[in-house]
Amino acid sequence: LRTWIFYQRPETPKYDHAGFIYALGLLGYLDCFLPTDIYQYLKPNHDATTVAILLGLAASRVGKADEATTKTLCLHIPYLLPPSYDVEIPLNVQTAALVGCGLLHKSSSNRLMTEMTLVQIGRKPVSDKCLDRDGYSLAAGFALGLTNLCKGAQVPSVKDLNLDERLIRFIEGGKPIDPPQSML
C-alpha cells in the first residue's frame, strides 16, 4: 500500500493530491507510513499537503497516542518548541496539528496535551497578522474535548487543572487564571 501511495505522488505538490492523502488518512490507510515517508511529504513545505499529512496521520491513528506521530504533530505547534527555535509555521498548519493531537490522544486524559490545549485556547495572538485566531482557539477546544472525551474533569491526572472553572472563565471573561505549575 505504501508503495502504491508513493507511486501516486506528483513531482510538485498539488492541492488535489493533498486531498487524496487526507482522504486516505480518514480511511485509515496512512497507518502504514514510516517516519521517513512522513518526512518526504513534509519536506516540500506545501501547506495543504502538510495539513493533509498531519490530520490524515492522526485520523489513521485515532486514540493510539503514538509517540512518533505525537512528535511530528508537536513540531508544528510553536508553544511546544524551545524559545530559541525560531521558525515560521503557518496558522492553518498549527491548527491542523492541534486537532491532530486531540485525535491522536482521544480519551487518554493525557496531562501534557490537556495543559497545552488549555493554554492554547486562551493564548493571545503573537502578531496583528493573526486573522484566524478564533479558528485556532476553536481547534484547541476540539483537541481538549477529544483528549478528555468521556473522562470528565475528575480524572486524577487532570483533576487539579480545574478544567470546568477555566473553561467557564474563557466564556464569561474575567481575571485570567494562572497556568498550572507543571506547565512547560
PyMOL commands that set and color helices and strands:
alter all, ss='L'
color gray80, all
select helices_A, chain A and resi 2-7+15-26+29-32+35-42+47-60+67-74+78-80+91-104+111-121+133-147+159-161+163-172
alter helices_A, ss='H'
color red, helices_A
deselect
rebuild
show_as cartoon
